[in-house]
Amino acid sequence: MSTVDYSGGTIISDWYTDGAQNDESIKITVRFLSNEIRSEGLKVVIHKKKCSINQSCKINLIKNSVLIDELQRSILRKAALIEVEQRKK
C-alpha cells in the first residue's frame, strides 16, 4: 500500500504489474464515502500506466471496467461478512 488514510477513508496502492506485461502497471484507489455497506458508499478508481522502452510513460484513468466492478463487489461482500461477525459478538 502506498497510502492509507483511515480518517478520510482512502486506500491507494503502489503501482502494480502482474509480470506478464512489464510495460504496463495499475494503481488502485479505494474511497469509502459512507460508513454504510452499499455500492454508493464506495468508489474504486484505477489508473493504468504504460511505459515505452525509453521510459516515457503515459497514465490513463480507467472507467467502467470489469475489474472496478469486481473489486467493488469483493470489498462490499467482505465488509458485509465482517459486519455480520461483529454483530454476533
N, C-alpha and C positions, 0 to 999 in steps of 0.2 A: 504494500500500500504506500502510496506517495503521500497522501494527506487524509487525515481523519479528523473531522470536527464534530464531536459529539453534541455540543450545544447547538450547533447550526444544522445538524442532521445531514452532513455531506461526507461522502467517501469518494476519494479519487485514487484510481490505480496508477501504477507506473506504466510506461509503455510496455506492452506485452506482444511477443511474437511466438507463434506455435512451432517455429523451426522449419516448417515446410516452405514458407515464403520469407526469406531473410531480408528482403527489401520492404516488407510490409509489417506494420505493427498497429495495435489499437490501444486506446486509453479509454477507460470506462469511468464515468462519473455517476454516482447514485445520490439523489437528493430526496430526503424524506420531508415531505411538505406538510404532513399531518401526523398526529400520534395514532390515528385510526388506521386499521388494516383494511385498505381499499385501494383500488387501482389509481384513483385520482390523487391519492396521498403520496405517490411515489413517481419520481421522474428519473429515467435512465437515459444518459447521453453517451454516445460513442463517437470518438474521433478516430479516424484512420490516417496513418502516416505512411506514405510511400516514398522511398528514397531511391535515387538513381545511383549508378556506380560512382559518380563523383561526389556523393553525399549531399546532393541537392534534394531537399525533401519538400513534399507538398502535403499539407494536412487538410482533411475534409471532414465535415460533420456528416455522420451517417444518420439518415432519417428513415423511419418506417421499415426497419429491418426485422427479420425473424429473430435475430439474436437479442434485440431490445425486448421484444415480446416474451421470449423465453426467460430472460433474466428477470423481468418484472414478475412473471408468473412464479418463478422459482423463489424469489425473495418473499412474495406475498404468501406463498404456501408455507415456507419455513416460519415466517412471522406468525401465521395462524397456529401452527403447531406449538410454537413457544408459548403463545398466549393461552392455549388450552392447558398445557403443562403447568403454567403458573397459576391458573385458576384452581387446579387440582390440589395445590399445596396449601 
